[in-house]
Amino acid sequence: AEAGFTAAFTCYCDEPDGCFRTPGYWKTHPEDPAWPDDGFAIGGVHYTNAELIAIMERPVRGDATVILAHHLIAAKLNALAGEDDPDFMGAIEDGDAMLTMYPLGSRPANPEKQDVIAAKKALVAWNELGCDDDDASYDKLGLEKDFIDETSSSWGNLKSTYR
């Protein structure tokens, strides 16, 4: 006897118009072509790709500069992947300025900590957009876009997608 099942899931796919990716994506996808060969600077300090990944793997432990660095690295990689909205680029500049004033690991106290967190929140709003589409009703800074694939697949294929 043959058994069947139906499973609904959301697939965040590579769309031709590009995608905004989170720090979680970038730290686990060093083979993505957006990663430059020689790394790049955040907060005025140049890091290699290995150092940038290590920063994204670094626990936050209450240091706002670390979580800002996670999202600034992801945002710069999103920009290198082709995302160039002027507001997005402005958020990247603001994040860089914050990490220049309060270097990675400096643990700024309030009220400066709140300024660093505000810069991080602006980058999060962009980095968590996912894939854009041509739908005029898609709100770039509010609504999530899900790409649903309703094709049939085996349980083995489904499991291998998420390994």
URSUL-V250186 format. One record per helix or strand. SS is the DSSP state (2 for helix, 1 for strand). FROM is the first residue (numbers start at 1). TO is the last residue. If there is no record, write none. Layout:
SS|FROM|TO + SS|FROM|TO
This chain:
1|10|11 + 1|19|19 + 2|23|28 + 1|40|42 + 1|45|47 + 2|49|57 + 2|64|80 + 2|86|101 + 2|112|127 + 1|131|131 + 1|147|148 + 2|155|161
